[in-house]
Amino acid sequence: MGKSFIPLSLMIGSRFGSSKKKTGFVSFITLSSIIGIAIGVIALTVGLSAMNGFERELEDRVLSVIPHGDIHGAYGSLKDYRSYGEKMTADPHILSYAPYVNVNALLDRRNEFKAMVIKGIVPEQERTVVAVDRFIENDALSSLVPGGNNIIIGTTIAEKFDIKKGDRLNFMVSVNSTAQKLSTPKSISFTVSGFFHMSGQLDGLVSYIHMADAQKIMNMEDDEVDGICLKTDDFLQSNQIIIQRAKQARIMAYVGSWMQTQGHLYSDIQLVRLVIYISLFIVICVACFNIVSSLMMILNDKRSSIAILMSMGARNSLIRRIFVSIGLINGSIGIAAGLGIGFLLSWKLNEVFTLLEKITGRTLLDKELYFIDFIPSEIHLTDFAVVGAGALLICFASTIYPAFKTSGILPAVELSKGR
């Protein structure tokens, strides 16, 4: 005869939990506890996958086109920028630098206006600091040459104003005069040589021209820029790295990092992740209270069966393990279902939200308000393992009280009731 490796408590617990003699209300409470746990696990895993996705997109999209840090002049422009760049890159943690000139302009397109920032860059140096060319179509970045008067604009602006490649765009720019007073707005024009697409807010805010053209517009000299962008080997520590190096080099300029401009996004993501953990674990805890209720009802239904087991020599410890097994079986079913459905929803999260947008007719993420206009997702199996283990621990804790209540059953009393 083969040996059974299934513990006796688990075998009896599975029979008690699946008994057809349970009342309809007990079955309803048991089912609701399983469904409640599953819903909590689904919400928690999907929420964490979404937060992982937002964090990935923040790093891959926003931080790929926004430099880790920058230095700009304390009193206007930054002169002799090359010396600043060489001083900063002397630190092995600062990998490269790139100069820039910002032009605040007003696009005039068919009697419609759009305020935007035209950023003058040197493409060869810009590539070493940010990965903006990843989002520029057909290698249009190489079209930016000194005196070419070419411009690369975001697809959001292009769609809004029906702009095509080769179109001539007119801008109005206010330039400081030598007397440090605003002069009459100057009209400039550029030819659209390409587009960039990031699926987010930046598509409608920034355009790119060559830095030499921007210097000409702003009446700057060859070695004069608004500032220099920096790239470090650790974007999370970039603020400390850049500030420390600037102090060592005694640089008299404003020093900043992406933490000042976009750090709130990263902080918000971490905060939302924490809120999701706390709130949804509370949901799971509430669902596990139904396990307590169902076990107490099963205890009342099975008092005579428990009395028989005790009269046959079953110890209190075995009876307790039986009820712990019932709770863990029900909880495991809910957790397994939640993890499975949560994995599938996380895998197809953007498609699910796209379908919801079509059904409701509403845009969940407006690209003019958020840094991306879609719902990202990234599955981390460690998150699923932590959620599953945490939910199982809560289920186990829910079985303790009903399990110890079984010690109050007296076999003689219960069996005499059946006579």
C-alpha positions as CSV (number, residue, x, y, z in Angstrom):
1,M,0.0,0.0,0.0
2,G,1.5,3.4,-1.0
3,K,2.1,6.0,1.5
4,S,0.2,9.3,1.4
5,F,2.3,12.5,1.7
6,I,-0.7,14.7,2.2
7,P,-0.9,15.8,5.9
8,L,-4.0,14.5,7.7
9,S,-5.0,18.0,8.7
10,L,-4.9,19.2,5.1
11,M,-6.9,16.2,3.9
12,I,-9.7,16.6,6.6
13,G,-9.6,20.4,6.1
14,S,-10.2,20.1,2.4
15,R,-13.2,17.8,3.1
16,F,-14.7,20.1,5.6
17,G,-14.2,23.1,3.3
18,S,-15.8,21.5,0.3
19,S,-18.5,19.7,2.1
20,K,-21.9,19.8,0.3
21,K,-23.6,19.9,3.7
22,K,-22.6,23.5,4.3
23,T,-25.4,26.0,4.5
24,G,-25.9,28.4,1.6
25,F,-24.9,31.3,3.8
26,V,-21.6,29.7,4.8
27,S,-20.8,29.0,1.1
28,F,-21.6,32.6,0.3
29,I,-19.3,33.9,3.0
30,T,-16.5,31.5,1.9
31,L,-16.9,32.5,-1.8
32,S,-17.0,36.2,-0.9
33,S,-13.8,35.9,1.1
34,I,-12.1,34.2,-1.9
35,I,-13.3,36.8,-4.3
36,G,-12.4,39.7,-2.0
37,I,-8.8,38.4,-1.6
38,A,-8.6,37.9,-5.4
39,I,-9.7,41.4,-6.1
40,G,-7.3,42.9,-3.6
41,V,-4.4,40.9,-5.1
42,I,-5.4,41.9,-8.6
43,A,-5.6,45.6,-7.8
44,L,-2.3,45.5,-5.9
45,T,-0.3,43.6,-8.6
46,V,-1.8,45.7,-11.4
47,G,-1.1,49.0,-9.5
48,L,2.5,48.0,-8.7
49,S,3.1,47.0,-12.4
50,A,1.7,50.4,-13.5
51,M,4.0,52.2,-11.1
52,N,7.0,50.2,-12.4
53,G,6.0,51.2,-15.9
54,F,5.7,54.9,-15.0
55,E,9.1,54.7,-13.3
56,R,10.6,53.1,-16.4
57,E,9.0,55.6,-18.8
58,L,10.2,58.5,-16.6
59,E,13.8,57.2,-16.9
60,D,13.6,56.0,-20.5
61,R,11.6,58.9,-22.0
62,V,11.8,62.0,-19.8
63,L,15.3,61.5,-18.4
64,S,16.6,60.4,-21.8
65,V,15.9,63.9,-23.2
66,I,16.2,65.9,-20.0
67,P,19.9,66.2,-18.9
68,H,20.8,64.9,-15.5
69,G,22.0,68.4,-14.6
70,D,22.9,71.8,-15.9
71,I,24.8,75.0,-15.2
72,H,23.5,78.3,-16.3
73,G,24.8,81.8,-15.8
74,A,24.1,83.6,-12.5
75,Y,23.8,86.9,-14.3
76,G,22.4,86.3,-17.8
77,S,24.4,84.2,-20.3
78,L,27.3,81.9,-19.5
79,K,30.5,83.1,-21.2
80,D,33.5,80.8,-22.1
81,Y,31.3,77.8,-21.6
82,R,34.0,75.4,-22.8
83,S,36.0,76.0,-19.6
84,Y,33.0,75.3,-17.5
85,G,32.4,72.0,-19.3
86,E,36.1,71.0,-19.0
87,K,36.1,71.7,-15.2
88,M,32.9,69.7,-14.6
89,T,33.9,66.7,-16.8
90,A,37.2,66.5,-14.8
91,D,35.0,64.5,-12.3
92,P,34.9,60.9,-13.4
93,H,31.3,60.7,-12.4
94,I,30.3,63.4,-14.9
95,L,30.5,61.8,-18.3
96,S,29.9,64.6,-20.8
97,Y,28.5,68.1,-21.4
98,A,26.6,70.0,-24.1
99,P,25.9,73.7,-24.5
100,Y,22.5,75.1,-25.2
101,V,20.7,78.4,-25.9
102,N,17.0,78.7,-25.2
103,V,14.8,81.0,-27.3
104,N,11.4,81.8,-26.0
105,A,9.2,82.2,-29.0
106,L,5.7,82.6,-30.2
107,L,4.7,80.5,-33.1
108,D,2.4,82.3,-35.6
109,R,0.6,79.8,-37.7
110,R,-2.5,80.9,-39.7
111,N,-3.5,83.5,-37.2
112,E,-3.1,81.0,-34.3
113,F,-0.4,81.3,-31.7
114,K,1.6,78.9,-29.6
115,A,4.2,79.8,-27.0
116,M,7.1,77.4,-27.0
117,V,10.8,77.0,-26.2
118,I,13.2,76.7,-29.1
119,K,16.3,75.0,-27.9
120,G,19.6,75.7,-29.7
121,I,21.9,72.7,-29.6
122,V,25.0,71.2,-31.1
123,P,23.8,67.8,-32.3
124,E,27.2,66.1,-31.9
125,Q,27.5,67.1,-28.3
126,E,23.8,66.8,-27.5
127,R,23.9,63.1,-28.4
128,T,26.5,62.5,-25.7
129,V,24.3,63.9,-23.0
130,V,20.7,62.9,-23.9
131,A,19.1,60.4,-26.2
132,V,16.9,62.9,-28.0
133,D,17.7,61.3,-31.4
134,R,15.9,58.2,-30.3
135,F,12.6,60.0,-30.6
136,I,13.5,62.0,-33.8
137,E,12.2,60.5,-37.0
138,N,14.5,59.6,-39.9
139,D,17.7,60.9,-38.3
140,A,16.5,64.5,-38.7
141,L,18.9,65.7,-36.0
142,S,21.7,65.7,-38.6
143,S,19.7,68.3,-40.6
144,L,20.5,70.9,-37.9
145,V,23.6,72.7,-39.3
146,P,24.9,76.3,-38.6
147,G,23.0,78.7,-40.8
148,G,20.6,76.1,-42.1
149,N,17.6,77.7,-40.4
150,N,16.1,74.2,-39.9
151,I,13.9,73.3,-37.0
152,I,12.6,70.0,-35.5
153,I,9.2,70.2,-33.8
154,G,7.1,67.9,-31.7
155,T,4.3,65.9,-33.2
156,T,1.7,67.4,-30.9
157,I,2.4,70.9,-32.4
158,A,2.6,69.4,-35.9
159,E,-0.8,67.8,-35.5
160,K,-2.5,70.8,-33.9
161,F,-1.3,73.2,-36.6
162,D,-1.2,70.8,-39.5
163,I,2.5,71.2,-40.1
164,K,4.3,69.1,-42.7
165,K,7.9,68.6,-43.4
166,G,9.3,71.4,-45.5
167,D,6.8,74.0,-44.2
168,R,8.1,77.4,-43.3
169,L,7.2,78.5,-39.7
170,N,7.2,82.1,-38.5
171,F,8.0,83.0,-34.9
172,M,8.1,86.2,-32.9
173,V,11.0,86.5,-30.5
174,S,11.7,89.2,-27.9
175,V,15.5,89.8,-27.6
176,N,17.3,91.8,-24.9
177,S,19.0,94.9,-26.2
178,T,22.4,96.1,-25.1
179,A,20.7,98.5,-22.7
180,Q,19.2,95.4,-20.9
181,K,15.8,96.4,-22.1
182,L,13.3,94.5,-24.1
183,S,13.5,95.4,-27.8
184,T,10.7,95.2,-30.3
185,P,9.8,91.6,-31.0
186,K,11.8,90.2,-33.9
187,S,10.2,88.0,-36.6
188,I,12.2,84.9,-37.6
189,S,11.4,81.9,-39.7
190,F,12.6,78.3,-39.9
191,T,12.0,75.3,-42.2
192,V,10.7,72.1,-40.7
193,S,13.2,69.4,-41.3
194,G,11.8,66.7,-39.0
195,F,9.6,65.7,-36.1
196,F,10.1,64.1,-32.7
197,H,7.6,62.0,-30.9
198,M,7.7,61.1,-27.2
199,S,4.0,60.4,-26.5
200,G,3.9,63.1,-23.9
201,Q,3.9,66.7,-22.7
202,L,7.3,67.5,-24.1
203,D,6.0,67.1,-27.7
204,G,4.1,70.3,-27.3
205,L,6.7,72.4,-25.5
206,V,10.1,72.1,-27.1
207,S,11.6,72.4,-30.6
208,Y,15.2,72.2,-31.7
209,I,17.5,74.3,-33.9
210,H,21.2,74.5,-34.2
211,M,22.9,76.5,-31.4
212,A,24.7,78.8,-33.9
213,D,21.3,79.9,-35.2
214,A,20.0,80.5,-31.7
215,Q,23.1,82.5,-30.8
216,K,22.5,84.7,-33.9
217,I,18.9,85.3,-32.8
218,M,19.9,86.2,-29.3
219,N,22.9,88.3,-30.3
220,M,25.4,86.1,-28.5
221,E,29.0,85.5,-29.2
222,D,30.5,82.2,-30.2
223,D,31.6,81.2,-26.7
224,E,28.4,82.5,-25.1
225,V,25.5,80.3,-24.2
226,D,22.6,80.1,-21.7
227,G,24.1,77.1,-20.0
228,I,25.6,73.6,-20.4
229,C,23.9,70.3,-19.8
230,L,25.6,67.5,-18.0
231,K,25.3,63.7,-17.9
232,T,26.4,61.6,-14.9
233,D,26.9,57.9,-14.4
234,D,24.1,57.8,-11.8
235,F,21.0,59.8,-12.4
236,L,19.6,59.2,-8.9
237,Q,22.8,60.7,-7.4
238,S,23.3,63.4,-10.1
239,N,22.2,66.3,-7.8
240,Q,24.9,65.5,-5.2
241,I,27.6,64.7,-7.9
242,I,27.0,68.0,-9.8
243,I,26.8,70.3,-6.7
244,Q,29.9,68.7,-5.1
245,R,31.9,69.1,-8.3
246,A,30.8,72.7,-8.8
247,K,31.9,73.6,-5.3
248,Q,35.3,71.9,-5.9
249,A,35.8,73.8,-9.2
250,R,34.6,77.1,-7.6
251,I,32.1,77.7,-10.4
252,M,30.2,80.9,-10.0
253,A,26.9,79.9,-11.7
254,Y,23.5,78.4,-10.9
255,V,23.8,74.6,-10.6
256,G,20.7,72.4,-10.9
257,S,19.6,68.8,-11.8
258,W,16.6,67.0,-13.0
259,M,15.5,66.7,-9.4
260,Q,14.6,70.4,-9.5
261,T,12.5,70.1,-12.7
262,Q,11.2,66.6,-12.8
263,G,12.0,65.2,-9.3
264,H,8.4,65.6,-8.2
265,L,7.4,63.0,-10.8
266,Y,9.8,60.4,-9.3
267,S,8.7,61.3,-5.8
268,D,5.0,61.1,-6.7
269,I,5.6,57.6,-8.2
270,Q,7.2,56.4,-5.1
271,L,4.5,57.9,-2.9
272,V,1.7,56.4,-5.0
273,R,3.5,53.0,-4.8
274,L,3.5,53.2,-1.0
275,V,-0.1,54.3,-0.9
276,I,-1.1,51.4,-3.1
277,Y,0.7,48.9,-0.8
278,I,-0.9,50.2,2.3
279,S,-4.5,50.8,1.0
280,L,-4.8,47.5,-0.9
281,F,-3.2,45.4,1.8
282,I,-6.0,46.9,4.0
283,V,-8.5,45.7,1.3
284,I,-7.0,42.2,1.6
285,C,-7.2,42.3,5.4
286,V,-10.9,43.2,5.2
287,A,-11.4,40.3,2.8
288,C,-9.7,38.0,5.2
289,F,-12.2,38.9,7.9
290,N,-14.6,36.9,5.9
291,I,-12.3,33.9,6.4
292,V,-12.8,34.4,10.1
293,S,-16.6,34.5,9.6
294,S,-16.7,31.4,7.4
295,L,-14.4,29.4,9.7
296,M,-16.6,30.2,12.7
297,M,-19.7,29.1,10.8
298,I,-17.9,25.9,9.7
299,L,-17.0,25.4,13.3
300,N,-20.6,25.6,14.3
301,D,-21.7,23.3,11.4
302,K,-19.0,20.7,12.2
303,R,-19.1,20.5,16.0
304,S,-20.4,16.9,16.0
305,S,-17.8,15.9,13.4
306,I,-15.0,17.5,15.4
307,A,-16.4,15.8,18.6
308,I,-16.2,12.4,16.8
309,L,-12.6,13.1,15.8
310,M,-11.7,14.0,19.3
311,S,-13.4,10.8,20.7
312,M,-11.3,8.9,18.2
313,G,-8.1,10.3,19.8
314,A,-7.6,13.5,17.7
315,R,-5.7,16.1,19.7
316,N,-6.5,19.8,19.9
317,S,-3.4,20.6,17.9
318,L,-4.7,18.5,15.0
319,I,-8.2,20.2,15.1
320,R,-6.5,23.6,15.0
321,R,-4.4,22.6,12.0
322,I,-7.5,21.4,10.3
323,F,-9.1,24.9,10.6
324,V,-5.9,26.6,9.6
325,S,-5.8,24.4,6.5
326,I,-9.3,25.4,5.6
327,G,-8.5,29.1,5.8
328,L,-5.2,28.7,3.9
329,I,-6.9,26.6,1.2
330,N,-9.6,29.3,0.6
331,G,-7.0,32.1,0.8
332,S,-4.7,30.3,-1.6
333,I,-7.4,29.9,-4.1
334,G,-8.1,33.6,-4.0
335,I,-4.4,34.5,-4.1
336,A,-3.7,32.2,-7.0
337,A,-6.6,33.6,-9.0
338,G,-5.6,37.1,-8.1
339,L,-2.0,36.6,-9.2
340,G,-3.0,34.9,-12.4
341,I,-5.6,37.5,-13.4
342,G,-3.3,40.3,-12.2
343,F,-0.5,39.0,-14.4
344,L,-2.7,39.0,-17.5
345,L,-4.1,42.5,-16.8
346,S,-0.6,43.8,-16.1
347,W,0.7,42.3,-19.4
348,K,-2.1,43.9,-21.4
349,L,-2.6,47.0,-19.2
350,N,-2.3,49.6,-21.9
351,E,-4.7,47.7,-24.2
352,V,-7.2,47.4,-21.4
353,F,-7.1,51.2,-20.7
354,T,-7.3,51.9,-24.5
355,L,-10.5,49.8,-24.6
356,L,-11.9,51.7,-21.6
357,E,-11.1,55.0,-23.3
358,K,-13.1,53.9,-26.4
359,I,-16.0,52.7,-24.2
360,T,-16.2,55.8,-22.0
361,G,-15.1,58.3,-24.7
362,R,-12.7,59.9,-22.3
363,T,-8.9,60.4,-22.4
364,L,-7.4,59.0,-19.2
365,L,-4.0,60.7,-19.7
366,D,-4.0,64.0,-21.5
367,K,-0.6,64.4,-23.2
368,E,-0.8,68.2,-22.6
369,L,-0.9,67.5,-18.8
370,Y,1.1,64.4,-18.3
371,F,4.6,63.4,-19.4
372,I,3.1,60.4,-21.3
373,D,-0.3,59.8,-22.8
374,F,-0.6,56.0,-22.3
375,I,-0.6,53.6,-19.3
376,P,2.7,51.8,-19.1
377,S,3.3,48.5,-17.3
378,E,6.3,46.5,-16.2
379,I,5.9,43.2,-14.5
380,H,8.3,42.5,-11.6
381,L,8.0,38.9,-10.4
382,T,9.4,40.0,-7.0
383,D,6.3,42.2,-6.6
384,F,4.0,39.3,-7.3
385,A,6.0,37.1,-4.8
386,V,5.8,39.7,-2.1
387,V,2.1,40.3,-2.6
388,G,1.3,36.6,-2.6
389,A,3.4,35.9,0.5
390,G,1.9,38.9,2.3
391,A,-1.6,37.9,1.4
392,L,-1.0,34.3,2.5
393,L,0.4,35.6,5.8
394,I,-2.7,37.7,6.4
395,C,-4.9,34.6,5.6
396,F,-2.9,32.6,8.1
397,A,-3.4,35.3,10.8
398,S,-7.1,35.2,10.1
399,T,-7.3,31.5,10.9
400,I,-5.7,31.7,14.4
401,Y,-8.8,32.8,16.3
402,P,-11.2,30.3,14.8
403,A,-8.6,27.5,15.2
404,F,-8.2,28.1,18.9
405,K,-12.0,28.3,19.4
406,T,-12.1,24.6,18.6
407,S,-10.6,23.8,22.0
408,G,-13.9,24.8,23.6
409,I,-15.7,21.8,22.1
410,L,-16.5,19.0,24.6
411,P,-17.0,15.6,22.8
412,A,-19.4,14.2,25.4
413,V,-21.7,17.2,25.2
414,E,-21.7,17.4,21.5
415,L,-22.3,13.7,21.0
416,S,-25.1,13.7,23.6
417,K,-27.0,16.3,21.6
418,G,-27.3,13.9,18.7
419,R,-29.2,11.3,20.7
